[in-house]
Amino acid sequence: MSFRLGILGGGLQGLEAAAVARLSGWETVLMDGRPGAPAAGIASRFVARTARTAADLDLAFGSCDAVLPANENLATLELVDAWARTPCAPPVAFDLASFRISRDKLESKRLFAASGAPAPLPYPASGFPIIAKPGDRSGSRGVRLVSSREELDALFPAGVPAGHVLEEYCPGPSYSLEATGRPGGHRAWTVTGLLMDGSFDCRGVRSPARLDPSLEAAFRRMTLDVAGNLSLKGLMDIEVMSTPRGLRALEIDARFPSQTPLAVLLSSGENLLYRLLSIFGPVPEPSRGAPRHALLEHLDVSGGRMSLTGERRMALAGPLDLKEGFHGADLALTDASPGRTSWAATLMLQAGSEEGLLLKRADMYARLSAHLGAPPPPESLEGAFP
């Protein structure tokens, strides 16, 4: 059974979906108004067009078996949600109601409270340091660490903007977990460990995570409780920090994520894109790989040096290609090409053991160092990843 997936949006979410779909053996039709969108080089067919009307969606996705909205533009998501109710539209794998709640950090906090999910203390009860973040953005965009009242006043001289979230800073290892399903039945999948850069942007994913079994069980219960109270139909992920006082729920996102689906696929063989799409209609099940240990890292190459970077760097690269055996990496999403001195790559490794993963990583950076004539990144994997 052939399968054609339409993807609306070629940024980080669309890049993840296009890569997982390609590894699944599916065709993809990607629609994005930017000719240089990161995912444009991976899709089977690229439509360089902005979705403004139902006719635009008909033109791009009329021949698709399913459509995945892979962006966070609310007007676009409302358009595709309305289009999904027209007679000729294919199944659209998206839960707009759940997304509306998850994109609003204040609503998300109310959901955490209703679900019994411990969250960071709000300011001023928390004291300093605190995290300040916009209430209507996902991920790390706009997140700031504030260490004193003087810093807070300097950051917001006209007062804290309405909807902004100020909460306790919880240092510690960070973890993510996806859940899929529909009201009445949800399933949580593989816990992944996240490593953040200095701006709280994720620069690496390890799967499976090294998490105490009792904490993992608590994380799974928390995730399923949140999914149930959200009345989720589709997929969501939840990010937590492990603190001395236990897990603290940071945020949820009710949409297809970036980074973790590829790490989960390479480690467990579990295909989160398949699990999401199959909620909305028939999908051919891809073959599964044997359980492994997997690592995903983002690399920036510029100015004669290598550095590990947050995923926002990948949003600026493109179009990207999915390459096998890239300087010792099993897979890489990259815009590297012969003669190019500045490029980026998401490097993916898998091995049968943690020790094998460390050895493979060291070999990969040795090869890259020899190729570029530059020292490897200074960050050590051992002890750094959850």
C-alpha positions as CSV (number, residue, x, y, z in Angstrom):
1,M,0.0,0.0,0.0
2,S,1.5,3.3,-1.1
3,F,0.9,6.3,1.2
4,R,1.2,10.0,0.5
5,L,1.4,12.5,3.4
6,G,0.8,16.2,3.0
7,I,2.8,18.4,5.4
8,L,1.8,22.0,5.9
9,G,4.9,23.8,7.0
10,G,8.6,23.2,6.3
11,G,10.2,24.4,9.5
12,L,11.5,22.3,12.4
13,Q,8.2,20.3,12.8
14,G,7.8,19.8,9.1
15,L,11.5,18.8,8.8
16,E,11.0,16.1,11.5
17,A,7.8,14.8,9.9
18,A,9.3,14.7,6.4
19,A,12.4,12.9,7.7
20,V,10.3,10.3,9.6
21,A,8.0,9.8,6.6
22,R,11.0,9.3,4.3
23,L,12.4,6.7,6.7
24,S,9.0,5.1,6.7
25,G,9.0,4.7,2.9
26,W,6.1,7.2,2.4
27,E,5.7,9.9,-0.2
28,T,5.4,13.5,1.0
29,V,4.0,16.7,-0.4
30,L,5.3,19.7,1.5
31,M,3.7,23.1,1.3
32,D,5.6,26.2,2.6
33,G,5.8,29.8,1.3
34,R,9.6,29.9,1.7
35,P,11.5,28.4,-1.2
36,G,14.5,27.7,1.2
37,A,12.4,26.0,4.0
38,P,14.5,23.5,5.9
39,A,12.3,20.5,4.9
40,A,12.1,21.5,1.2
41,G,15.0,19.2,0.2
42,I,13.5,16.1,1.9
43,A,10.0,16.1,0.6
44,S,9.0,14.1,-2.5
45,R,7.3,17.1,-3.8
46,F,7.6,20.7,-2.7
47,V,4.8,23.3,-3.2
48,A,6.3,26.8,-2.6
49,R,3.1,28.5,-1.7
50,T,1.5,30.0,1.4
51,A,-1.8,28.5,2.4
52,R,-4.3,31.3,2.4
53,T,-7.5,29.6,1.2
54,A,-9.2,26.2,1.1
55,A,-8.4,26.2,-2.7
56,D,-4.7,26.4,-1.9
57,L,-5.0,23.3,0.3
58,D,-7.0,21.5,-2.3
59,L,-4.3,22.2,-4.9
60,A,-1.4,21.0,-2.7
61,F,-3.0,18.1,-0.8
62,G,-5.9,16.9,-2.9
63,S,-4.1,13.7,-3.8
64,C,-2.8,13.0,-0.3
65,D,-4.0,10.2,2.0
66,A,-3.6,12.4,5.1
67,V,-2.4,15.9,6.0
68,L,-0.2,16.9,9.0
69,P,-0.2,20.6,10.0
70,A,3.4,21.3,11.0
71,N,3.4,24.9,12.0
72,E,2.1,27.1,14.9
73,N,0.4,29.9,12.9
74,L,-3.0,30.0,14.5
75,A,-4.8,31.5,11.4
76,T,-3.3,28.8,9.2
77,L,-4.3,26.1,11.7
78,E,-7.8,27.4,11.8
79,L,-8.0,27.4,8.0
80,V,-6.8,23.8,7.8
81,D,-9.2,22.8,10.6
82,A,-12.2,24.2,8.7
83,W,-10.9,22.7,5.4
84,A,-10.8,19.2,7.1
85,R,-14.6,19.3,7.4
86,T,-15.1,19.7,3.7
87,P,-16.3,16.6,1.8
88,C,-13.2,16.1,-0.3
89,A,-10.5,16.8,2.2
90,P,-8.3,13.9,3.4
91,P,-7.9,13.2,7.1
92,V,-6.1,16.0,9.0
93,A,-4.0,14.8,11.9
94,F,-4.4,17.6,14.3
95,D,-6.4,18.5,17.4
96,L,-7.0,22.3,17.3
97,A,-8.8,22.5,20.6
98,S,-5.9,20.8,22.5
99,F,-3.4,22.9,20.6
100,R,-5.1,26.1,21.8
101,I,-4.7,25.1,25.4
102,S,-1.1,23.9,25.0
103,R,0.0,27.1,23.2
104,D,-1.2,29.2,26.2
105,K,1.2,28.7,29.0
106,L,-1.3,30.0,31.6
107,E,-4.0,27.6,30.4
108,S,-1.3,24.8,30.5
109,K,-0.6,25.6,34.1
110,R,-4.3,25.3,34.9
111,L,-4.3,22.0,33.2
112,F,-1.3,20.8,35.2
113,A,-3.0,21.8,38.4
114,A,-6.2,19.9,37.4
115,S,-4.1,16.9,36.5
116,G,-2.1,16.9,39.8
117,A,1.1,17.5,37.8
118,P,3.6,19.4,40.0
119,A,4.8,22.6,38.3
120,P,7.4,25.3,39.2
121,L,6.2,27.8,41.8
122,P,5.0,31.1,40.4
123,Y,6.8,34.4,41.2
124,P,6.9,36.0,43.7
125,A,6.3,32.9,45.9
126,S,9.3,31.3,44.2
127,G,11.9,34.0,45.0
128,F,14.8,34.4,42.6
129,P,16.2,33.1,40.2
130,I,13.1,32.8,38.0
131,I,12.3,32.0,34.4
132,A,10.5,34.6,32.4
133,K,8.7,33.4,29.2
134,P,6.0,34.6,26.8
135,G,2.7,32.8,27.5
136,D,1.9,32.2,23.8
137,R,5.1,30.6,22.4
138,S,6.3,27.0,22.5
139,G,9.8,25.8,23.1
140,S,12.5,28.1,24.2
141,R,11.6,31.2,22.2
142,G,11.8,34.3,24.4
143,V,12.8,32.4,27.6
144,R,15.0,34.3,29.9
145,L,16.7,33.5,33.2
146,V,16.3,36.4,35.7
147,S,18.4,36.4,38.9
148,S,17.2,39.5,40.7
149,R,14.5,42.1,41.0
150,E,16.8,44.6,39.4
151,E,17.2,42.3,36.4
152,L,13.5,41.8,36.2
153,D,12.8,45.6,36.2
154,A,15.5,46.1,33.6
155,L,14.0,43.4,31.4
156,F,10.5,44.9,31.7
157,P,10.9,48.6,32.4
158,A,7.2,49.2,31.6
159,G,6.0,46.3,33.6
160,V,5.7,42.6,32.9
161,P,3.6,42.1,29.7
162,A,0.1,40.6,30.1
163,G,0.2,36.9,29.6
164,H,3.9,36.6,30.4
165,V,4.9,33.7,32.8
166,L,7.3,34.2,35.7
167,E,8.1,31.1,37.6
168,E,10.7,29.3,39.7
169,Y,13.9,28.3,37.9
170,C,14.3,24.5,38.3
171,P,17.9,23.5,37.4
172,G,18.3,19.8,36.7
173,P,18.1,17.2,34.0
174,S,15.3,17.7,31.5
175,Y,13.1,14.9,30.0
176,S,10.4,14.7,27.4
177,L,7.6,12.1,26.8
178,E,5.0,11.8,24.0
179,A,1.5,10.4,24.3
180,T,-1.0,9.6,21.6
181,G,-4.6,8.6,21.6
182,R,-8.2,9.8,21.8
183,P,-10.5,10.5,24.7
184,G,-10.9,7.3,26.7
185,G,-7.6,5.8,25.8
186,H,-4.0,7.2,25.6
187,R,-0.6,5.6,25.5
188,A,2.8,7.1,26.6
189,W,5.8,6.1,24.6
190,T,9.6,6.5,25.1
191,V,11.1,8.9,27.7
192,T,13.9,11.0,26.1
193,G,16.7,13.0,27.8
194,L,17.2,16.6,26.6
195,L,20.3,18.7,26.8
196,M,19.9,22.5,26.7
197,D,22.3,25.2,25.6
198,G,22.7,28.5,27.4
199,S,19.6,30.0,25.9
200,F,17.4,27.0,27.0
201,D,17.3,25.7,23.4
202,C,17.6,21.9,23.0
203,R,20.9,20.9,21.5
204,G,20.7,17.2,21.9
205,V,18.4,14.2,22.6
206,R,19.3,10.9,24.1
207,S,16.9,7.9,23.9
208,P,16.1,6.1,26.0
209,A,16.8,8.4,28.9
210,R,18.5,7.4,32.0
211,L,15.7,8.0,34.5
212,D,15.1,6.4,37.9
213,P,12.3,3.8,37.4
214,S,10.1,5.3,40.1
215,L,10.4,8.8,38.5
216,E,9.7,7.3,35.0
217,A,6.6,5.7,36.3
218,A,5.5,9.0,37.8
219,F,6.2,10.8,34.6
220,R,4.1,8.3,32.6
221,R,1.2,8.7,35.0
222,M,1.5,12.4,34.8
223,T,1.5,12.4,31.0
224,L,-1.5,10.1,30.8
225,D,-3.4,12.2,33.3
226,V,-2.7,15.4,31.4
227,A,-3.6,13.8,28.1
228,G,-6.9,12.6,29.6
229,N,-7.8,16.0,31.1
230,L,-6.9,17.6,27.8
231,S,-9.3,15.3,26.0
232,L,-6.5,14.8,23.5
233,K,-7.2,13.4,20.1
234,G,-3.8,13.1,18.5
235,L,-0.3,13.6,19.9
236,M,1.2,15.7,22.7
237,D,4.5,15.9,24.4
238,I,5.3,17.1,27.9
239,E,8.6,18.4,29.2
240,V,9.7,18.0,32.8
241,M,12.7,18.8,35.0
242,S,13.9,16.4,37.6
243,T,14.6,18.4,40.8
244,P,15.5,17.4,44.4
245,R,11.8,17.9,45.2
246,G,10.7,15.6,42.3
247,L,9.5,16.1,38.8
248,R,8.3,19.5,37.7
249,A,6.1,19.9,34.6
250,L,7.4,22.7,32.4
251,E,5.2,22.7,29.3
252,I,3.0,20.7,26.9
253,D,2.7,20.9,23.2
254,A,-0.2,19.3,21.4
255,R,1.4,19.1,18.0
256,F,4.0,17.0,16.2
257,P,7.3,17.8,17.9
258,S,10.8,18.2,16.5
259,Q,13.9,16.2,17.5
260,T,12.3,13.5,19.8
261,P,10.4,11.5,17.1
262,L,13.6,10.7,15.2
263,A,15.4,9.8,18.5
264,V,12.6,7.6,19.5
265,L,12.4,5.9,16.1
266,L,16.2,5.2,16.1
267,S,16.2,3.9,19.7
268,S,12.9,1.9,20.1
269,G,11.8,1.5,16.5
270,E,8.5,3.1,17.5
271,N,7.2,5.5,14.8
272,L,5.3,8.4,16.5
273,L,4.2,9.8,13.1
274,Y,2.5,6.5,12.3
275,R,0.9,6.4,15.7
276,L,-0.4,9.9,15.2
277,L,-1.7,9.4,11.7
278,S,-3.4,6.1,12.5
279,I,-5.7,7.8,14.9
280,F,-7.3,9.7,12.0
281,G,-7.3,7.1,9.3
282,P,-5.7,3.9,7.8
283,V,-1.9,4.1,7.4
284,P,0.5,1.3,6.4
285,E,2.6,0.3,9.4
286,P,6.3,0.8,8.8
287,S,8.8,-2.0,9.7
288,R,10.4,-1.7,13.1
289,G,14.1,-1.8,14.0
290,A,15.6,-3.6,17.0
291,P,15.8,-1.6,20.2
292,R,19.0,0.5,20.4
293,H,20.6,3.4,22.2
294,A,20.3,6.6,20.1
295,L,21.7,10.1,20.2
296,L,20.8,13.2,18.2
297,E,22.9,16.4,18.3
298,H,22.9,19.7,16.4
299,L,26.3,20.9,15.0
300,D,27.2,24.3,13.6
301,V,30.3,24.6,11.4
302,S,31.5,28.1,10.7
303,G,34.7,30.2,10.9
304,G,36.9,27.1,10.9
305,R,35.3,25.6,14.0
306,M,32.7,23.1,15.2
307,S,30.2,23.8,18.0
308,L,27.2,22.1,19.3
309,T,24.1,24.4,19.0
310,G,20.4,24.6,19.8
311,E,17.9,23.5,17.2
312,R,17.1,27.1,16.3
313,R,20.3,26.9,14.2
314,M,18.6,24.2,12.1
315,A,15.6,26.5,11.4
316,L,18.0,28.9,9.7
317,A,19.6,26.2,7.5
318,G,18.2,24.7,4.4
319,P,17.0,23.2,2.3
320,L,18.4,20.2,4.1
321,D,19.1,16.7,2.9
322,L,18.8,13.4,4.8
323,K,22.2,11.6,4.3
324,E,23.3,8.2,5.5
325,G,26.9,7.6,6.8
326,F,27.7,11.2,7.1
327,H,31.3,11.3,8.6
328,G,30.4,8.3,10.8
329,A,26.9,9.4,11.7
330,D,24.2,6.9,10.9
331,L,22.0,9.7,9.6
332,A,22.3,13.5,9.2
333,L,20.0,16.3,8.3
334,T,22.4,18.8,6.7
335,D,23.0,21.6,4.2
336,A,26.7,20.6,3.9
337,S,28.0,20.4,0.3
338,P,31.5,20.2,-1.3
339,G,33.4,23.4,-0.9
340,R,30.9,25.0,1.5
341,T,32.7,26.3,4.7
342,S,29.6,27.2,6.7
343,W,26.9,24.6,7.3
344,A,24.8,22.9,9.9
345,A,23.8,19.3,10.7
346,T,21.6,17.3,12.9
347,L,23.7,14.2,13.6
348,M,22.1,10.9,14.6
349,L,23.8,7.9,16.0
350,Q,22.5,4.5,17.2
351,A,24.4,1.6,18.9
352,G,23.6,-1.5,20.9
353,S,24.9,-0.1,24.2
354,E,25.7,3.2,25.9
355,E,29.4,2.4,25.6
356,G,29.0,1.7,21.9
357,L,27.2,5.1,21.5
358,L,30.1,6.9,23.2
359,L,32.7,5.2,21.0
360,K,30.7,5.9,17.9
361,R,30.3,9.6,18.8
362,A,34.0,9.9,19.5
363,D,34.8,8.3,16.1
364,M,32.3,10.6,14.3
365,Y,33.9,13.8,15.7
366,A,37.4,12.5,15.0
367,R,36.4,12.0,11.3
368,L,34.8,15.5,11.2
369,S,37.9,17.0,12.8
370,A,40.1,15.4,10.3
371,H,37.9,16.5,7.4
372,L,37.5,20.1,8.6
373,G,40.9,20.6,10.2
374,A,39.1,21.8,13.3
375,P,39.0,20.5,16.9
376,P,35.9,18.6,17.9
377,P,33.3,20.4,20.1
378,P,34.5,20.7,23.7
379,E,31.3,19.3,25.2
380,S,31.6,15.8,26.5
381,L,28.7,13.4,26.3
382,E,29.6,11.3,29.3
383,G,27.7,12.6,32.3
384,A,26.1,15.4,30.4
385,F,23.0,13.8,29.1
386,P,20.0,12.7,31.3
